[in-house]
Amino acid sequence: MRIVDQIPNDFCRITLFEWNDKYLIKFERGPVELTYKVSQMEVFNPEDLKEFIDKQFLEDALSQLNHMEDTLGSAFNRYL
């Protein structure tokens, strides 16, 4: 797996990887991460992949990260 690029963002870290004929879009924030896999047959190069990550995609991914953080926090509260 190799890093193709990073997309600057104030809300999370976004890293693009290339691996096994796929691009991986990885969102990281705090203790959670979310990864999407996109076939290189659908998106041919990393520059196209950056366009694929539009405002709505980013908002939806951030919403998922929020939910994941809430889920993890709830689990810790039950555990402790």
C-alpha positions in Angstrom: 0.0 0.0 0.0 1.3 3.4 -0.9 0.2 6.9 0.0 -0.9 8.8 -3.1 -1.9 12.1 -1.6 -3.3 13.9 1.4 -6.2 16.3 1.2 -6.0 19.3 3.6 -9.0 19.6 5.9 -9.7 21.3 9.2 -12.0 18.6 10.5 -10.1 15.3 9.9 -7.1 13.8 8.2 -7.8 12.6 4.6 -5.3 10.3 3.1 -5.5 8.6 -0.4 -3.8 5.3 -0.8 -3.3 2.9 -3.8 -3.5 -0.8 -3.1 -4.6 -3.9 -5.0 -6.1 -2.1 -8.0 -8.1 0.1 -5.6 -7.9 3.6 -4.2 -8.5 3.8 -0.5 -9.9 7.1 0.9 -9.1 7.1 4.6 -10.7 9.7 7.0 -9.1 9.8 10.5 -10.1 11.8 13.6 -9.1 11.0 17.1 -9.7 7.3 17.9 -11.7 6.5 14.8 -11.1 6.0 11.1 -13.3 5.4 8.1 -12.1 3.9 4.8 -13.8 3.7 1.5 -12.4 1.5 -1.3 -12.9 2.7 -4.9 -11.9 0.5 -7.9 -9.3 1.9 -10.2 -11.6 0.8 -13.0 -14.1 3.4 -11.9 -11.7 6.3 -11.0 -8.6 6.2 -13.2 -6.2 8.5 -11.4 -5.7 10.3 -8.0 -6.7 13.7 -9.4 -10.1 12.3 -10.5 -10.4 10.8 -7.0 -10.0 14.3 -5.4 -13.0 15.5 -7.5 -14.9 12.4 -6.4 -14.6 13.7 -2.8 -17.0 16.6 -3.1 -18.6 18.7 -0.4 -21.5 16.2 0.1 -19.2 13.2 0.3 -17.1 15.0 2.9 -20.1 16.0 5.0 -21.4 12.5 4.9 -18.1 11.0 6.0 -17.8 13.5 8.8 -21.2 12.6 10.0 -20.1 8.9 10.0 -17.0 9.8 12.0 -19.3 11.7 14.5 -21.5 8.6 14.9 -18.4 6.3 15.3 -17.0 8.6 18.1 -20.4 8.5 19.8 -20.6 4.8 19.5 -17.1 4.4 21.0 -17.8 6.9 23.8 -21.0 5.0 24.7 -19.2 1.7 24.8 -16.5 3.2 27.1 -19.2 4.7 29.4 -20.9 1.2 29.7 -17.5 -0.4 30.3 -16.3 2.0 33.0 
